[in-house]
Amino acid sequence: MHRYILTLLLLTASGLYASAQVLKAGKTTTSYGHNPSAGKYYNIRNFRMYCEEYGSGTPILLIHGNGRSIEDFRYQIPFFAKTNRVIVADSRAQGRSTDPSDSLTYDMMAEDFNALLEAKHLDSVQVIGWSDGGIIGLLLAIKHPDKVKKLAISGANIAPDTFAINPALLSLVKADYNDLLNKQNKTAEDRNDLKLMRILVEEPNIPVSALETIKCPTLVIGGDQDLINLQHTVLISRHIPKSYLWIIPGTGHSGAISRKDAFNSTIKDFFIKPYRRLSTTESIFN
C-alpha cells in the first residue's frame, strides 16, 4: 500500500468511527458508486466520467474529495433524493472515472463537471462539495456562475500552504509525493496517485479576489477540529459576498459522516430558504 493511501485514510479518519457505528445500526442496501440501475458513463473531455443519478426535483450536484468516490456520499444521496434530483459522479482519475493521461488540475475537474451538466442539459444546479470537491465547487461558481444556484462547501481550501492546511498533514503529503516522484518503474497506480498527490501539494491557487466574484449564496462549512485550519475557512467565508459560515463543534474533516444528520438538514435548509444578510450577532442563518 502506498503511503499516499495512508494519508487519505488520515483525511477521513475523524469520520470512520462514526460511520462504522451508523453502519452497525442499519446498513444501506444500495451500493452507491456501484449501482448499475442508476449509473452511466459520459464521454467528457477525453475521458469516461462515471455518474449516478437518484430522485427527482431541483437538481443537486455532489462532488467528493481527493482520491475518493461517489460512495463517500452514502448518507447524503438517500436524504436529498427524497426531494431532489441527485447527481453524483466520480471525479477524473478517481473511482470509476479512469483517466490514463498525465495531467490533472482542479481547473480541469471544474470544467469536467461543467461539461457533465451540459451533457445532462442542466442550466443550473445546487452544489455540495466536500474537501477537494469544495475546491471544485468554488471554481465552478467562479468560472461558470450561471451554473451554480447555491453552493455548500465543507473542508475546502484555496491555497496549499500551512495557513490553510494542518502542517503535519501537509508535511506528510509532501513526503509521500517526493517518495513516489523519485520511485523507479512506476506502475499505472503509482502514476495515478502521483497526479492526485501533486494537486494536494501544489494547488489550488485561488486568489481571494476570485472569491469576491462568486454570485451565488454559499454555505462555508468546517469542523473546529478540521484538517483545514479554522482561520482559513473563515477567510474563505469573509471574501464570498453572499456567504454563511458554519463551524461544527467537536468535528473534524468528515462532518458529512460523523455529523450526517445536522450536515444534511442544515444544507437542506440553506438550499430551501432565500438568502438574507445576517446581522453581526448571528453566526448561522435561521
N, C-alpha and C positions, 0 to 999 in steps of 0.2 A: 504494500500500500504506500502510495506517495505521501510524503509529509504534507503535501497540499490537501489531501483528503482529511488528514487530522486537523488541519487548520479550519476547514469547512465545518468539521464537527464542533470546533470551538465556537464558530459563528452562531450555531444553533443550540448550543448546549443548554442555555438557560430555558429553552422550551421543551427539551427532550423528556425530562421527568414528568412535567405536567401533561405532555402528550401521551405518555405511556399510561398515566392514571386514567385519562379520558378513554383511551382505547380499551382498558380493562373494564370500564363501566359499560361500554357498548360500542363495539367497532362498527364503523360504517360498512355497508355491504357493497357500495360502489367503489370500484378500483379507479379512482381519479388518476388520470395520466396514462391509463391502460384500458380505456373503455371503448371498444370498437363501435358501439352503438352511438357514441357521442363524438368520436374522434374523426379527424380528416387532415390530410396533408395538403398544404398550399404551396405552389411554386412561387416563392417570394425572393426576388433579388438574388438569384443564382444559388439558392438552396431550398430544401424542402422543410417548411415550417409546420410542426405538428400542433394542432389546435383542437380543443374540445369545447362543446357548447351545451349549455343546460338552461332550462327555463324559458320564460318569455316576458316581455315588457321592456322597460327602458334598459338599454344595454350597459353592462358594466364590464370593463376590461381589467383582468387581474394579471400582474406582472411579477414574477418571482425573482429571487436573489441569485447571486453568483454561484454557478455550479449546481444549482438546484433544479426543480422541475414543477410541473403542474401539481404534483402530489402535495406540495407544501401548503396548498390552499384547501386541504380536505375539510377544514372547518368553516371556510368562507363560502365555498361553492354551494353546498346544500342550503345554507342560510339565505344567501342572496337569490338563489334560483327559485325560491318560493314566490318572489315578487318581481324578479328581473330576469332579463336575458343575460346570462353569464358567459363571457368569452374568456378562455384561459388557454395560453399557449406556452410551449417550451421555447425559450429564447434561443437564438442562434448558438450552435455548438454546445447545447445543453439539453438534457433529457433526450427526447426522441428526435429533436431537430438537429441532426448531424450536419456538420459543415467542414469539409476537408481543407478549406483554404487556410492560409496562414494569418489572415487579418481578422482582428476583432476590436471594435471600439464601442463605447456607449452610444456615440452618434449613429453608428451603423445599426445598432439594435433599435434605436428610436425610429429610424427610417423603416426598419423591418416591420415594426408594429403599425406604423402609418400605412405601409403597403398592405398589411393584413386587413386593416379597416377598409381600405379601398377595395380589396378583393371581396369583402363582405358587403360592400355598398353601404357602408355606415358613414353618415355625415359627422356624427359626434357621439362620444361615449363618456360615461363617468369612469374614472380610473383609480384603481387601488394598486400601489406599488410598494413592495416590501424589500428593504435593503437595496441591492443594485436595481431592483425593479422600481424603487422610488426615484433613483437617478434617471432611469429611462423615462419614467413618468414626467419628471421635471423637463427633460429635453423635448419630449413630445409636446408639452404645453408651451414651451418656448418656440420651437420650430414650426409647430402646426397648431396654433392657438384655437382655430375653429374646430379642431377635432376633440378637444377636451372640455366638457361641460363643467365638471368638478373633478378635483384631484385630491386623493388621500395618500400620503406617503409615510412610511414607517421605517426608521433607521437608515435614512438616506444621508449621503454626504456630497459636497460639491468640490472637494479637494482631497488629494491623497497624502495628507500630512498629519502630524501629531496633534495639531489643533482640532482636527476632525475625528481622528481615529485613535483608539486606545494604543499608546506607544508600544506596549508589549506585543499586542497583536500585529501591529504594523511591522515590527522588527521580525517577527516570526514569518510573516508572509514574504518579506524581502529575502530572508534566508532561504525559504523554500524556492523562491523564484530563481535566485542565483545558483542554488544547487542543481536545479533542473536545467537551467540555461547552459550550464557547463557539463552536463551529462553527455557522454558519448553514446552513439547508437540509440537515439531516442525512438521510442515506439509511437504509434499513432495516438495512443492515450496520453503519452508524455507531451506530444506536440499540442494536443487539445488543452491539456492542463496548463501549459505554458501560456497559451493565449488568454485563458481565464485569469491566471495569476498576474500577467502583465497589466491588465486593466486595473486590478486592485492596487498595484504598486505605482502606476504612472497616471492614472485617471481617477475620477473625472477632473476637469479643469473648467468649471462653470463660474464665470465672474458674477459677483452679486448684482452687477448692472443688468445681467441677463435675467436674473430672478425678478427684477423690478418690472420686466416687460410681461410677466405672466398675467393674463387677464382673468382666468377662472378662479373662483373661490377654492382655496386649498387648505386642507387639514394636515398640519405637520405634526407627526407623532414620534415620540421617543420614549424609551424607558429611563427611569432615573438610574438604572444600572446598565445602560446600553453600552455596546462597543463603540458607538458613535458618541463622542463627547457631548455633554449637555449643552455647553456654550455654543457648540457648532450647530446643533439643532435649533437653538434659539436664534442664532444668526440667520439661518435659512428662513425661519418664520418672519423675522423682522423685515426682510427685504422683499417678501411677496406681498403685493398691495392688499389683496383680499384673503389674508391668511388667518387661521386659528391655530393655536398651539396647544397640544395636549401631551403632557408628560405623565406617563403612567407610573405610579409609585410601586416600588417593590418588583420592578420588571426589567429584564434585560433586552436583548435584541429580538426576542421571539414572542412579542406580545400577541401576535396573531394566533399563537398556540397556547401559551401559558395564561393569557387573559382573553381567550377567544370570545367569550360572551360579551364582555364590555367592549372589546375591539369591534366586533360585528355590529352591535347595537348603536354604538357611538357613531360609526361611519355611516350606518343607515340613516340615523337622524340628520347627520351632516348633509347627506345626499338629498333628503326629502325637504328639509327646511330652507327657505330662501336666505341668502346671505344678508347679514346685518353687521355693521361695525360695532365692535364691543367697546364698552366703557373701560376706563383704566382699572376698575376694581374687579372686572370679570376675567377669569383665567381660561374659560372654555365657553363655547356657545351653549345656550339652553333654550 
